[in-house]
């Protein structure tokens, strides 16, 4: 009985997600026929907060924390992959490419806070 309840619960969780083209599970509307992305999408800020290096939204090399503080690879490494603003972990920022980037452009707001490391 307990095993069948666990299987049912796992099926309910899995069925509420939509399999995206890249194999990751997604609960947003982008693949389920709803409006693609919303106000909840990442801003994808255009530059590193420490050195002001350009960080295009369609290229790898940017790192963000849960508050979207944004740093380049070199600055993130110098910071030990810890955010100096909130203390959170810096993780690789997802990329937005092609039609999705054209329909949902990255932010143009630059945040530049130079500091001594």
C-alpha positions in Angstrom: 0.0 0.0 0.0 2.7 2.5 1.0 4.7 1.8 -2.2 1.6 2.4 -4.4 0.9 5.7 -2.6 4.6 6.7 -3.3 4.2 5.8 -7.0 1.0 7.8 -7.2 2.6 10.8 -5.6 5.6 10.6 -7.9 3.4 10.4 -10.9 1.4 13.4 -9.9 4.6 15.4 -9.4 6.1 14.3 -12.8 2.8 14.9 -14.7 2.7 18.5 -13.5 5.9 19.2 -15.3 6.5 19.6 -19.1 9.6 18.1 -20.6 11.6 20.8 -22.4 13.6 20.3 -25.5 16.9 20.1 -23.6 15.8 17.3 -21.4 15.2 19.5 -18.3 11.9 19.6 -16.5 10.1 22.9 -16.7 7.0 24.1 -14.9 6.7 27.4 -16.7 4.4 28.2 -19.6 7.1 28.3 -22.2 6.5 24.8 -23.5 2.9 24.3 -22.4 1.2 26.7 -24.8 0.9 29.6 -22.3 2.7 32.9 -22.6 6.4 32.4 -23.0 8.2 33.7 -19.9 6.7 36.5 -17.8 7.7 39.1 -15.3 9.4 36.2 -13.4 12.1 35.6 -16.0 15.7 36.4 -15.2 16.8 39.9 -16.0 20.2 38.8 -17.5 22.0 41.9 -16.7 24.5 43.0 -19.3 27.7 43.4 -17.2 29.8 42.3 -14.3 29.2 44.3 -11.1 32.9 44.4 -10.2 34.8 44.9 -13.5 32.0 46.0 -15.8 32.9 43.4 -18.4 30.2 42.8 -21.0 28.2 39.6 -20.4 25.9 38.9 -23.3 22.8 37.0 -22.5 23.5 34.4 -25.2 27.0 33.5 -24.1 28.3 31.5 -21.2 30.6 33.0 -18.6 28.3 34.9 -16.3 27.5 33.9 -12.7 24.6 35.0 -10.6 23.3 34.6 -7.0 19.6 34.1 -6.1 19.1 37.9 -6.1 20.7 38.1 -9.7 23.8 39.9 -8.6 25.9 39.3 -11.7 29.6 38.6 -12.1 32.0 37.5 -14.8 33.9 34.2 -14.5 37.1 35.8 -13.4 35.5 37.9 -10.6 33.3 35.0 -9.5 36.5 32.9 -9.1 38.2 35.7 -7.2 35.2 35.9 -4.9 35.3 32.2 -4.2 31.9 31.8 -5.9 30.3 33.7 -3.0 28.2 36.8 -3.6 29.7 39.9 -1.8 26.3 41.5 -1.6 24.2 38.8 0.0 26.6 36.0 0.9 24.8 33.5 -1.4 26.4 31.1 -3.9 27.3 32.2 -7.4 26.1 29.8 -10.0 26.5 29.8 -13.8 23.8 32.0 -15.3 21.5 30.3 -17.9 21.8 31.6 -21.4 18.9 32.9 -23.5 19.4 32.5 -27.2 17.7 32.9 -30.6 13.9 33.5 -30.7 13.6 33.5 -26.9 16.2 36.3 -26.6 14.6 38.3 -29.4 11.1 38.0 -27.9 12.4 38.6 -24.3 15.5 40.8 -24.5 18.0 40.9 -21.7 18.1 43.9 -19.3 20.1 47.0 -20.3 20.5 48.1 -16.7 24.1 48.0 -15.7 25.1 47.7 -12.0 28.7 48.6 -11.4 30.0 48.4 -7.8 33.8 48.4 -8.0 35.6 47.2 -4.8 38.9 46.0 -3.7 39.2 42.3 -3.4 
